[in-house]
Amino acid sequence: MGTVIFSDVHADADAVGMFSAYIRAPAFAGRFGPVDTLVNLGDILHRGNNPERALEIIRDLGKDFTLVSVLGNHDHAFLNDIPVSGSDEQSTRRHQDLHGSPLLSIFSGMPMEWVDAKILYVHGGPLDLGSQTLRLKCWQRLSHTSGDSFTGYHYTAQMAFDALENRGLSHMICGHQHTHVCCRKTASGIREHVLRFVREDDTGSPAGWIETAEVPLDIPTLFRLGGCHGDLPEFAYLSDTAFTYIRMPAAPEPGRDPAP
């Protein structure tokens, strides 16, 4: 049984389209395992210039896989007309054109979090801090210090592990900040786990190779994913025993042909 997790598409239809084709290819299941569930950790919208096509691709993924989605802060901002930074004029115009589109039905009843097999899936953070916008779970940010911020409430790894333990949960998987982080709760304390990506040939990827970093599920862990957008989209595969970060370049390196 396996779950593919992605986050922070940000209206990048090219990246999410590439991701969609890759996980459908037989080679993906051969390398990582079967895909039983897809989890979208939020922020489908804003910043990128093709929100309509990105929504169509994610909608279609939901036809072929069991798709679970949680709300991101940019999705929340779009749906509630909250101004946020990061979108250029073209992106803003194309998002404005979305209003009234049936594609937005994907957000109907979308929760802030999802729990399965003692794992919390959330865009930002695990804390119940009330209904003030920047304290909502989709706006919270993992940090070295805690407290309110104009970017969203900042929480520490210790606070996250405490929240998980209080709910009887073992792991948390989030996105939001576009950079991967892995924090492990060891017998000697909480440690940031250095991810060592290994490059491997993969004929199913556009560039002919991918990079992976595998972390066992043997102790409580916080997994933060990088974004599934840009030139190096990131996502993950979760098996019963390990969480594997996957980075897939959108094009071959200059002077290097894709693997045959």
N, C-alpha and C positions, 0 to 999 in steps of 0.2 A: 504494500500500500504506500502511495506517495502523494505528496502535496507540492505544488509549485506555487511560490509566493513572489509577487512583484509589487512595486510601489512607485509612486511619483512619476507617472507617465507624462504629466504636464503637457497634454495635447500634442505630443510628439508621435504622430501617426506612423512615421517611418520606423522608429524604434520599436513601438509596440507591434507593428506589423511584422517586423523581422523576428521578434520574440514569439509571436503567434505561430509563424511558420516553423520556427525551430522546434518548439515543444511538441508540435504535431508530427514531426518527422520520426519514422521508426528508429533512426539512429539515437534519438534522445532517450527513448525508453530502453534501448539496448545499453546505453551508457549509464543512465541513472536509475531507471526502473519505471514502472507504470505510473501514469498520472491519474489519480482518482479525483483530486480536488484542486481547483485553482483558488488562491486567495489574493484579492486585490486590496492592498493596504491603504488605498486612497490617494487623493490628488491626481485624478484623471485630468482635471481642468487647469486652466491658466498657464501663462508664460509661452507655451507653444502656439503655433499658428494653424493647427488643423484639428480643432476639438471635435468637429463633427465626425471626421473619419476615425479618430481615435475611439470615440464612443461606439461607432459601428463595429470596429474590430473587437472591442471588449464585449459588446452585445453578442457577437457571433461566437466568441469563445464560450459564452454561457450556453450556447446551443449544443456545443460538442463536449463540454465538461461541466461538472458541478462547480459553479462559480459562487464564491462567497466574497462580498465586498464590505469594507468598512469605510466610514466617511473620513476624508482628509480635510485639513484646514482650508485649503483653497477651494475644495468642493463646497464646504460650509460657507465660505465667504461668497462664492458665486450665487448660491441658492438664497442667501440672505442679504444680498446687495451690500456687502461689507467691502470697502475699498482695501486692496492689498497691492503691494508693489511687485514688479517683476515682469509685467506684460508690456510689450511694445504696442504701437498704435494698431498694427495689423492684427495682433492677437486679441486686443481689446475689441476691435470691430467684429471679428469672427465669433467671439464669445457672446457679444451682444446679439448676433444673428441667431444664436441658439435658443433664445427665449421662445417658449411655446413649442419647441421641437419634441416629438414623442420619444426621442432618444434620451431625454432627461428623466424618463420614467425609471431608469436604472437607479436613481437616487431615492425613489419613493420608499419610505420606511427603512432606509439604509441605517444600520446601527453604528454606534461609535466604536464598538468592539465585538469580537467573536471569541468564544472559548471552545476549545476542542482538545481532548486528551491531555488535560492539565497544561495546555499552552494558551496564553493570551495573545491574540492578534489585535493590534491597535495601530493607528497611524502615528500617534505621538507618545502618549504615556498612560500609565495605569492608575492614576490617582483620581479619587472622587472628591472634587473640590468645588462642587456647586455648578451653577448655570452661567456664571459670568464668562463671556466669550473666550478670553485668553486663558481661562483656567479649564476649559473643556479638554477632554482627552485628545481630541484631534489637534489641539494647539500646543499641548505640552511638549517640552524639549528635554532630552537627556543632556545633562551638563555636569560639571565638577562642583558646582555650587547650586543652591536652591533659592527660589524666591520669584516674585512676580517680575515680569519683563514685558516690554512693548511687543516682543516677538512671540509671547506665550510663556506660561509658567515653566520655570526651569526646575527640574528634579534631579536628584542624584541616583546613582546605581543602587546605593544602600536603600534609599526610599522605595525604589522599584522592587527590589527583592523583598523588602518588608511587606509591601502591598500584595505581592504574589503569595508570600507565605500565609498571610492572613486569609487568603481566599483558597488555600490548599492547592495552589498552582506551582508548577516547576519552572516554566520558561516563558519568556515574552519575546515576540517578534514585532518589530515596528519599522517605520521608515522615516519620512518627514524631513530629515536633515541632509539627505542626498549623499552622505558618506557612511561607509560601513564601519561598524564598531561591534566588538564582541566582549562582553564582561562576564566573568565566570565567578561563581560563589564557591571558593575552595575551602578546605578545612582550616587554612591559615588566613582567610579573609577574602575580600572581593579583589579580583585581579583583572586588568584589561588583557585579553588574550590577543597576542599579535597574530594576525592572519597572514599566512605564507601562501600566496597564490602560486599554483603550479600550472605552467602552460602545457597544453596538450593538443595534438592535432585532432581536428573534428571536421569531417567533410560536410556536416550538416550546417555549419555556420558560414556566414557570408565571407569571412576572411580565411576560412579553413582551419581556424584554431580558436580555442577558448582558454580561459583561466579559471581555475577552481581552487577553493579553500574549504576543506572539510573540518567540521567540529563535531565531536561525539556528544550525544545527549546524556552523558553519564552523571553530570552534576547540574544544578540550577544555572541557567545561562540567559543573558539578555542578548538578543541578536538584533542589530540595526542594519537594515539594508540600504545600499546606495540606490539611486534612482534608475528606473527603466526608461531612460531617455538619453539623448546625446550620442556621442561617438562610441561610447563604451557602456551600453545598457547593462544593468546588473539585476539579477533576480536570484532565486534560490530554489533548491530541491530539498524537501524534508522527507526522510524515510523514518522507519521505526527506531533507528539507531543513530542517525547523524543528520546534521544540517549542513548543506553544501552551498556556499556562495558561488555564483557563476557570473563571470564577466564575458561578454561577447562583443568583440569589435565589429563595427558596422562595415568596415572595408579592410582589405589587405594593407599591410604596411607598404610604403613606397619601395618599389624594387623587389617586392616579394609577391609571388603568385599564390592564390589560394591553393590549398591542398587538393590534389586531383581526386 
